[in-house]
């Protein structure tokens, strides 16, 4: 073997050794990289729930608790109050109610311009019929409201009073006074309507023609002119 061949072999072995070392180093590097990636991935998986929760993800909502049962004494008191309220309302319903409704309907529906007597009677009859039909439903709706607002003691006192002689007399006289009170209230309505017209014209500004149309509309509705005691001239004198 010549010196040249010997030198060539030596260089080949050196290169082979270096190449193998580099391969081993690269292999180790890949292995370390893989292990590091795997470790990081595992750490991310382990920390995942904590990170997600820390970033504001909504936790599983708690199961709503069933409503607490109403204690038996409270249920008994509520039922007793409702019975008393219905009893109180029943005491208000007497044979005089129908007559009072009829008289109040007549007082609250004065004759209107352009309507015959037969038409006025038909309107009053329709209003009275609808009112009488609605009264039971209205009383049924009132009972729970009274039971909620009044105490047991108050409801008991009301029932005891209206079942007494004085209480029954008061109910009868209240129905007797009803139509007269309606007439008194309706006698004030024309002046109230004219006062409303005065206020509207003061706030919004009305021409003489517009005010005349308002007065005409009130007259056609059956409200008539302002009472003498309430005219502007009378008010100035006072």
C-alpha positions in Angstrom: 0.0 0.0 0.0 1.5 3.3 -1.0 1.5 6.3 1.1 -1.1 7.9 -1.0 -3.6 5.0 -0.6 -2.9 4.9 3.2 -3.7 8.6 3.4 -6.9 8.2 1.4 -8.2 5.4 3.7 -7.4 7.5 6.7 -9.4 10.4 5.4 -12.3 8.1 4.5 -12.4 6.6 8.0 -12.3 10.1 9.5 -15.2 11.3 7.3 -17.2 8.2 8.1 -16.6 8.7 11.8 -17.6 12.4 11.6 -20.7 11.5 9.6 -21.7 8.8 12.1 -21.2 11.2 14.9 -23.2 13.9 13.2 -26.0 11.3 12.6 -25.9 10.3 16.2 -26.0 13.9 17.4 -28.8 14.7 15.0 -30.6 11.6 16.2 -30.2 12.7 19.8 -31.3 16.2 18.9 -34.5 14.9 17.2 -35.1 12.7 20.2 -34.7 15.6 22.7 -36.9 17.8 20.5 -39.6 15.1 20.4 -39.4 14.6 24.1 -39.6 18.3 24.7 -42.6 18.7 22.4 -44.3 15.7 24.1 -43.6 17.2 27.5 -44.9 20.6 26.5 -48.0 19.0 25.0 -48.6 17.0 28.2 -48.2 20.0 30.3 -50.6 21.9 28.1 -53.2 19.1 28.4 -52.8 19.0 32.2 -53.0 22.8 32.5 -55.8 23.1 29.9 -58.8 23.1 32.2 -57.2 25.6 34.6 -56.2 27.9 31.7 -59.7 27.7 30.1 -61.3 28.5 33.4 -58.9 31.4 34.1 -59.7 32.9 30.7 -63.3 33.3 31.6 -65.1 30.3 30.3 -68.4 29.9 32.0 -68.4 27.0 34.5 -71.2 24.5 34.5 -74.2 26.3 36.0 -75.4 24.9 39.2 -78.6 23.0 39.2 -81.5 25.2 40.5 -82.8 24.1 43.8 -86.4 23.2 44.0 -88.6 25.9 45.6 -89.1 25.5 49.2 -92.5 24.2 50.1 -94.9 26.7 51.5 -95.4 26.0 55.2 -98.8 24.5 56.1 -99.9 27.4 58.4 -99.2 30.0 55.6 -101.2 28.0 53.1 -104.1 27.7 55.6 -104.1 31.4 56.3 -104.1 32.3 52.6 -107.0 30.0 52.0 -108.9 31.4 55.0 -108.3 35.0 53.9 -109.6 34.2 50.4 -112.7 32.6 51.9 -113.3 35.7 54.0 -112.8 38.0 51.0 -115.3 36.1 49.0 -117.7 36.2 51.9 -117.3 39.9 52.3 -117.9 40.5 48.5 -121.0 38.3 48.6 -122.4 40.5 51.4 -122.1 43.5 49.0 -124.3 41.8 46.4 -128.0 42.4 47.3 -131.2 42.6 45.3 -130.8 46.3 45.2 -127.7 46.1 43.0 -129.7 45.7 39.8 -131.9 48.7 40.5 -128.9 50.8 41.4 -127.1 49.9 38.2 -130.2 50.9 36.2 -130.6 54.2 37.9 -126.9 55.0 37.6 -126.9 54.1 33.9 -129.8 56.5 33.3 -128.0 59.3 35.2 -124.7 58.7 33.4 -126.2 58.6 29.9 -128.1 61.9 29.3 -130.0 62.4 26.1 -127.8 63.2 23.2 -128.4 65.5 20.2 -129.6 63.6 17.2 -130.7 60.5 19.1 -134.4 59.6 19.5 -135.8 58.5 22.8 -135.9 54.9 21.6 -132.2 55.1 20.6 -131.3 56.5 24.0 -133.3 53.8 25.8 -131.5 51.1 23.6 -128.1 52.5 24.5 -128.9 52.6 28.3 -130.3 49.0 28.1 -127.2 47.8 26.3 -124.9 49.4 28.9 -127.0 48.1 31.8 -127.0 44.5 30.4 -123.3 44.5 29.8 -122.6 45.9 33.3 -124.8 43.3 35.0 -123.2 40.5 33.1 -119.7 41.7 34.0 -120.3 42.1 37.7 -119.8 38.5 38.7 -116.5 38.4 36.8 -115.4 41.6 38.5 -116.3 40.3 41.9 -114.4 37.1 41.3 -111.3 39.2 40.3 -111.7 41.3 43.4 -111.6 38.5 45.9 -107.8 37.6 45.6 -106.9 41.2 45.6 -108.7 41.8 48.9 -107.3 38.6 50.3 -103.8 39.9 49.5 -104.2 43.4 50.7 -106.2 43.0 53.9 -105.0 41.2 56.9 -106.9 38.3 58.5 -108.0 40.6 61.3 -109.3 43.2 58.9 -111.2 40.8 56.8 -112.8 39.2 59.8 -113.8 42.6 61.1 -115.4 43.6 57.8 -117.4 40.4 57.5 -118.6 40.7 61.1 -119.6 44.3 60.6 -121.5 43.8 57.3 -123.2 40.8 58.8 -124.5 42.9 61.7 -127.7 44.9 61.6 -125.9 48.2 61.2 -123.7 46.7 58.4 -126.7 45.4 56.5 -128.5 48.7 56.9 -125.4 50.5 55.6 -125.2 48.3 52.5 -128.9 49.0 51.8 -128.5 52.7 52.2 -125.3 52.8 50.1 -127.3 51.4 47.2 -130.0 53.9 47.9 -127.5 56.7 47.8 -125.7 55.4 44.7 -128.1 57.0 42.0 -128.3 60.3 43.9 -124.5 60.4 44.1 -124.2 59.7 40.4 -126.6 62.5 39.7 -124.5 64.8 41.9 -121.4 63.8 40.1 -122.9 64.1 36.6 -124.1 67.6 37.5 -120.5 68.6 37.9 -119.4 67.1 34.6 -120.4 70.0 32.3 -118.4 72.5 34.3 -115.5 70.0 34.4 -115.6 69.6 30.6 -115.6 73.4 30.1 -112.8 73.7 32.5 -110.8 71.1 30.6 -111.5 73.0 27.4 -110.3 76.3 29.0 -107.1 74.5 30.1 -106.4 73.0 26.7 -106.9 76.3 24.9 -104.6 78.0 27.4 -101.9 75.4 26.9 -102.2 74.8 23.2 -103.8 78.0 22.0 -107.3 77.9 20.4 -108.9 80.2 17.9 -112.4 81.4 18.5 -113.6 79.0 15.8 -111.8 76.1 17.4 -113.3 76.9 20.8 -116.8 77.2 19.3 -116.4 73.7 17.8 -115.4 72.3 21.2 -118.4 73.9 22.8 -120.6 72.5 20.1 -119.1 69.0 20.5 -119.8 69.1 24.3 -123.4 70.2 23.7 -123.9 67.4 21.3 -122.5 65.0 23.9 -125.2 66.2 26.3 -123.0 68.1 28.6 -124.7 71.5 28.0 -123.4 74.9 28.9 -121.4 75.9 32.0 -123.5 76.4 35.1 -124.1 80.2 35.8 -122.2 80.0 39.1 -119.1 78.8 37.2 -119.1 81.2 34.3 -116.0 83.5 34.0 -118.1 86.5 34.8 -119.4 84.9 38.0 -115.9 83.8 38.9 -114.6 87.4 38.5 -117.3 88.7 40.8 -116.3 86.2 43.4 
